[in-house]
């Protein structure tokens, strides 16, 4: 039996180690990057490399060959809506959908974010039953993109809403270290380790779970001030200073649906992340 092929659009911080993990599981992987310098990195990892850039104007690169022969497409291209960059992410997904419809793709896994849920003063407990109410441009465009994919009858889509992404080489405390007057000291953290991101995606593929929406955040939610103070101290970083005068806002992301349907147990818990 030939190896099943999967296409991963966006072999970045999460997509590249995910591709490597899927290779180890016996899949063949087509992987895309927007950087010519990364093509050799993908190829040397056993990934078939493609130089592809999706924009609101169109798609550059050989998307047909990238999708051809794959039944599953994983979309991991986060919106660039911070700083001076303010793209039309929804238009990018619309352009992508037109090409998916013409391809062999039957199943799409879209990496989204818990930013589709707003932070509020009453710190609600959020499950997938809560209607998203994004309060950021990134969250709004992600939610609209989710619906574009979910409502398309040509393929089945599963949405994965990750909390804040952390890993050995990536942690928000490094950005917060030494900063002052940081808001939301009592707002709960909703984080997820790269290892669990990959494990959850593997479970979705293994169990063939489509047409679902999952929240994905580690089920440990200390307050931001408590957590980032302890984390900075443990890493030998300058402790961030929080503004305790202003009322905190936030949300607690619950991943019970994911644990129940996928039978997934989080591997990286509080003391580890």
C-alpha positions in Angstrom: 0.0 0.0 0.0 1.5 3.4 -0.9 2.1 5.9 1.8 -0.7 8.4 2.5 0.3 11.9 1.5 -0.5 15.0 3.5 0.0 18.6 2.4 1.0 21.2 5.1 0.6 24.8 4.0 3.1 26.7 6.2 6.1 24.8 7.5 7.0 27.3 10.2 7.4 27.0 14.0 4.7 24.4 14.2 4.3 23.1 10.7 7.9 21.9 10.3 8.1 19.7 13.4 4.6 18.5 12.6 5.7 17.5 9.2 8.7 15.6 10.7 6.3 13.8 13.2 4.0 12.8 10.4 6.9 11.4 8.4 7.8 9.3 11.4 4.2 8.0 11.4 4.7 6.7 7.8 3.0 9.6 5.9 4.6 11.3 2.9 4.5 15.1 3.3 4.3 18.0 0.9 5.4 21.1 2.7 5.3 24.8 1.8 7.4 27.8 2.8 7.5 31.4 1.6 11.3 31.5 2.0 13.7 30.1 -0.6 16.3 29.5 2.1 14.0 27.0 3.8 13.5 24.8 0.8 16.7 22.8 1.5 15.7 22.5 5.2 12.4 20.9 4.2 14.0 18.7 1.6 16.8 17.5 3.9 14.1 16.6 6.4 12.4 14.3 3.9 9.6 16.7 3.1 8.8 17.5 -0.5 9.3 21.3 -0.6 7.2 23.9 -2.4 7.7 27.7 -2.5 4.2 29.0 -2.2 2.9 32.5 -1.1 -0.8 33.0 -0.6 -1.9 36.6 -0.7 -5.2 38.6 -1.0 -4.3 39.1 -4.7 -3.7 35.5 -5.6 -1.3 32.6 -5.1 2.3 32.4 -6.2 3.9 29.0 -6.7 2.9 25.6 -7.9 -0.2 25.0 -5.6 -1.6 22.4 -8.0 1.4 20.1 -7.5 1.5 20.9 -3.8 -2.1 19.7 -3.4 -2.1 16.9 -6.0 -2.3 13.4 -4.5 -3.1 14.6 -1.0 -6.5 13.9 0.7 -5.6 16.0 3.8 -4.5 19.7 3.8 -3.3 21.3 7.0 -3.5 25.1 6.9 -1.1 26.7 9.3 -0.6 30.3 8.1 -1.5 32.7 10.9 -2.8 36.2 10.1 -0.2 39.0 10.0 -2.2 41.7 11.6 0.3 43.2 14.1 2.5 46.2 13.8 2.8 47.8 10.4 1.4 44.6 8.6 -2.3 44.6 8.1 -3.3 42.0 5.6 -6.7 40.8 4.3 -6.4 37.2 5.7 -10.0 36.3 4.7 -9.2 37.2 1.1 -6.2 34.9 1.3 -8.4 32.0 2.5 -10.9 32.7 -0.3 -8.2 32.4 -2.9 -7.0 29.2 -1.3 -10.5 27.7 -1.2 -11.0 28.2 -4.9 -7.9 26.0 -5.5 -8.8 23.4 -2.9 -12.1 22.9 -4.6 -10.3 21.9 -7.8 -7.9 19.5 -6.1 -7.8 16.0 -4.6 -8.2 17.4 -1.1 -11.2 16.0 0.8 -10.3 17.0 4.4 -8.9 20.3 5.7 -7.5 21.0 9.2 -7.4 24.7 9.9 -5.2 26.0 12.7 -7.1 28.8 14.3 -6.8 30.5 17.7 -8.7 31.1 20.9 -8.5 34.8 20.0 -11.9 34.3 18.3 -13.3 34.6 21.9 -13.1 38.0 23.5 -11.6 38.7 27.0 -14.2 40.1 29.4 -14.3 41.3 33.0 -16.4 38.3 34.2 -13.7 35.9 33.0 -16.1 33.4 31.4 -15.4 29.7 31.1 -15.3 29.1 27.3 -16.3 25.9 25.5 -17.0 25.3 21.8 -20.7 26.0 22.6 -19.8 29.6 23.2 -20.4 31.8 20.1 -17.1 33.5 19.2 -17.2 37.3 19.8 -13.7 38.4 18.6 -12.5 41.8 19.9 -9.4 41.9 17.7 -9.0 42.2 14.0 -7.0 39.0 13.9 -9.7 37.2 15.8 -12.4 38.6 13.5 -10.6 37.5 10.4 -9.8 34.0 11.8 -13.5 33.4 12.7 -14.7 34.5 9.2 -12.1 32.2 7.7 -13.2 29.3 9.8 -16.8 29.7 8.5 -15.6 30.0 4.9 -14.0 26.6 5.3 -16.7 24.9 7.4 -19.5 25.9 5.1 -17.8 24.6 1.9 -19.6 21.4 0.8 -16.6 20.3 -1.4 -14.5 19.2 1.6 -14.7 18.4 5.3 -13.1 20.8 7.7 -12.0 20.5 11.3 -11.1 23.7 13.2 -8.4 23.7 15.9 -8.4 26.8 18.1 -5.0 26.8 19.9 -4.3 28.9 23.0 -1.0 30.7 23.3 1.8 28.7 21.6 4.8 27.8 23.7 7.8 25.5 23.2 11.5 25.1 24.2 12.4 28.0 21.9 9.2 30.1 22.3 7.7 31.5 25.5 5.8 34.8 26.1 7.7 35.4 29.3 10.7 36.4 27.2 8.7 39.1 25.6 7.2 40.3 28.9 10.5 40.1 30.9 11.4 43.5 32.4 8.3 45.3 31.1 6.3 47.5 33.4 2.6 48.4 33.7 1.4 45.2 32.1 -2.4 44.8 32.1 -4.6 41.9 33.3 -2.5 40.6 36.2 -5.4 38.3 37.3 -6.4 37.2 33.8 -5.9 33.4 33.4 -3.3 32.0 31.0 -4.4 29.7 28.2 -1.3 28.1 26.8 -0.5 25.0 24.8 2.9 23.4 24.2 4.1 22.6 20.7 4.4 18.9 21.7 0.6 18.8 22.5 -0.3 20.8 19.3 1.4 18.0 17.3 -0.1 15.2 19.4 -3.6 16.6 18.9 -3.2 16.9 15.2 -1.9 13.4 15.0 -5.0 12.2 16.9 -7.4 14.0 14.5 -5.8 12.3 11.5 -5.5 8.9 13.2 -9.1 8.9 14.4 -10.4 10.5 11.2 -12.3 13.3 13.0 -13.7 15.9 10.6 -16.4 18.5 10.6 -15.6 19.4 14.2 -14.4 22.5 16.1 -12.0 22.0 19.0 -10.6 24.4 21.6 -7.0 23.4 22.6 -5.4 24.8 25.7 -3.7 23.0 28.5 -6.2 22.6 31.4 -4.1 24.7 33.9 -5.0 28.4 34.2 -3.0 30.3 36.8 -3.3 34.1 36.8 -0.9 36.0 34.5 1.0 37.8 37.3 1.5 34.6 39.3 2.5 32.5 36.3 4.8 34.9 34.5 6.5 36.0 37.8 7.3 32.4 38.7 8.3 31.6 35.1 10.7 34.6 34.9 12.3 33.7 38.2 12.8 30.1 37.1 14.5 31.2 33.9 16.6 33.8 35.6 14.9 36.6 33.7 13.9 40.0 35.0 10.4 39.8 36.5 7.6 41.6 34.6 5.7 44.3 36.5 1.9 44.3 36.4 -0.7 47.1 36.8 -2.9 45.9 39.6 -4.9 49.1 39.8 -7.0 48.3 36.7 -9.6 45.5 36.7 -8.4 42.4 34.8 -10.2 40.8 31.9 -9.8 37.3 30.5 -11.3 33.9 29.7 -10.7 30.3 30.7 -10.5 28.0 27.7 -11.9 24.5 28.3 -10.7 21.6 26.1 -13.0 18.9 27.4 -14.5 18.2 24.0 -11.1 17.5 22.6 -10.2 15.2 25.4 -13.6 13.3 25.2 -13.7 12.8 21.4 -10.0 12.3 20.7 -9.3 10.6 24.0 -6.3 12.9 24.2 -4.4 13.5 27.4 -2.2 16.6 27.6 1.5 15.7 27.9 2.9 19.1 29.0 1.3 20.4 32.1 1.8 23.3 34.5 5.2 22.7 36.0 6.6 21.8 32.6 5.5 24.8 30.6 
